[in-house]
Amino acid sequence: MDDRQRRRRTAPKRTLIGPLVMLASGAVVGGVLWHVLMLEPSPAARAGEQLTQHDRQALDGLFVGHPAR
């Protein structure tokens, strides 16, 4: 049989490229998502709660007469 008339037995390139692109893009998205989730919050975000003067007076009124633990 002539080599030119023989059918090719391998998969076309387009059937291999699609899954590889999907795998690579999934890995990139997973890496970016992991990086964003693992970042520590900025020091400004860690600042304590800021109470208004009225709220601070109300809170101090709750603790009057109670010993500190």
C-alpha positions in Angstrom: 0.0 0.0 0.0 1.2 3.4 -0.8 2.2 5.7 2.1 0.1 8.6 0.7 -3.1 6.6 0.7 -2.7 5.3 4.3 -4.9 7.0 6.9 -3.3 8.8 9.7 -3.9 7.0 13.1 -3.0 9.9 15.5 -5.4 12.4 17.0 -5.6 15.8 15.3 -3.6 18.6 17.0 -6.8 20.6 17.8 -8.0 17.7 20.1 -4.8 18.0 22.2 -4.5 21.8 22.3 -8.0 22.5 23.8 -7.6 20.5 27.0 -4.1 21.7 27.5 -5.2 25.3 27.3 -8.0 24.6 29.7 -5.6 22.9 32.1 -3.1 25.8 31.9 -5.7 28.5 32.4 -7.2 26.6 35.3 -3.8 26.4 37.0 -3.2 30.1 36.4 -6.6 31.0 37.9 -6.1 28.7 40.8 -2.7 30.3 41.5 -4.0 33.8 41.4 -6.9 32.9 43.6 -4.6 31.2 46.1 -2.3 34.2 46.1 -5.2 36.6 46.7 -6.6 34.5 49.5 -3.3 34.0 51.2 -2.3 37.6 51.3 -2.2 39.1 54.8 -4.5 42.0 55.3 -2.9 45.5 55.2 -2.0 47.1 58.6 -4.8 49.6 58.1 -7.4 46.8 57.8 -6.1 45.4 61.1 -6.7 48.6 63.1 -9.1 48.2 66.0 -12.6 49.3 66.0 -13.1 53.1 66.3 -15.9 53.9 68.7 -17.7 57.2 68.8 -17.6 59.3 72.0 -21.3 58.4 72.7 -20.6 54.6 72.2 -17.5 54.8 74.4 -19.5 56.5 77.2 -22.3 53.8 76.9 -19.7 51.0 77.1 -18.0 52.6 80.1 -21.4 52.8 81.7 -21.8 49.0 81.4 -18.5 48.3 83.1 -19.0 50.6 86.1 -18.9 48.6 89.3 -17.7 45.4 87.6 -14.2 44.2 88.4 -11.8 43.7 85.5 -11.0 40.1 84.6 
